[in-house]
Amino acid sequence: MPIIKSAKKRVKVARKATIRNSKTKRSLKGAIKSFHAAITSGKNVSEAQRKAQSNLDKAVKKGVISKNKAARKKKQLSTKAKASGVKTTPAKKTTTKKPVAKKTPAKKTTTKTTTKKTTKK
């Protein structure tokens, strides 16, 4: 057991991250399994593929798997879907515009500073 306060905190943080990562991995594996089950049954293949690709993207976003591994898995899913004879539509990229912040006019502050020169007599 750690003695130092920061080390104790790192143990807690690591435990939470481990749980979060294992949940993400489990949902990813479940989505891929449901995709394979959909291929064998021939029902809802495109929707199962979409969910599996979504879970892959979430896993990449959370840092559970690498970007290249996700790309490889997506390609494998699409080739299996095409081999099963299902027509797949490419995912549409949605671009969201960031809200433009309103610019407030800068207030002009006028401060008059008067300096008096004093002369020595």
N, C-alpha and C positions, 0 to 999 in steps of 0.2 A: 504494500500500500504506500502511496506517496505521502510525504510529510509536508511538503511545501504547498502553499495555498494554490499557486498557479498550476502545479502538477495535478492537484485534486480536480481543479476545474477542467483541465484537459481530458482527464479520465471521463468526466461526465459528458463533455462535448463529443468525445470519440464514441461513447456508448450510444448517444442519440443519433450520430451520423451513421453508425453501423446499422441501427434499426431502420433508419430511413432508407439507406442503400439496399438493405435486404428486401424491404417492401417493394422498392422500385424494380429490383431484379425479379422478384416473384411475379409481379404484374406483367413484366415483359415476357417472362417464360410462359405465363398463362395465355397471353395474347397470341404468341407464336404457336402454341399448342392448339388453340382454338382455330387458328388459320389452317393448320394442317388437317384438323378435323373437318373444316369446311371444304377443303379440297377433296377429301375422300368422300364426303357426302354429296358434294356438288351444290351446296346451298350457301348463299350469302358469302361467296368467296371475296367479292370486291369489298364488302363492308368489313370482313374479318381482316383483309389485307390493310385497309385504311386504319383500323384500330391498332394493328401490329406496328405499322409505320409510325403512328402517333406515339405509341409507347416507346419506340426506339428513339424518337426525337426527344421525348421527356427524359429518358435515361441519359442522353447526351447532354441535355441542358443541366441536369443535376450532377453531371460528372461521374456517373457510374460506369459508362462505357465510352470508348473513344469515338471520335467523329468518323474515322475511317472504318471502324468495325460496324457502326450503324449503317454506313453507306453500303458496305459489303452485304450486310443482312437484308437491306432493302432490295438490293439487286437480286439476291437469292429468292426473296419472296415474290418479286415480280416475274422472274423466270419460271418459277413453279406455277404461278397463276396463269401465265401464258401457255405453259405446257398442258394445263388442265383444260384449256380451251375457253377460258373466261376472258371477255373483253374488259380491259381495265382502262380507266380514264386517268390521265395524269393529274396529280394534285394541283389545284390552283394556288398560286402564291397570292396571298392577300397582303396588300400593303396598307398599313394604317398610317394616316398622317398624324403627326404630333400636333397637339394643340399649340397654336401660336400664342405666346404670352403677350398680353397687352403692355405696350410701352407707355408708361406714365411720363408726362413731360417733367423734365427736371425743374425743380423750383429754383428760381434765381434768388440767391440770398445776397442782399446788398448790405454790407457792413461798412459803415463809414468809420474810418479810423483817423482820428485827428492827432497829429503829433505836434506838440509845441516845442519849438526850439528855445532853449533857455541860454541866455548869454551871460557869461560871468562879468561882473562889473568890478 
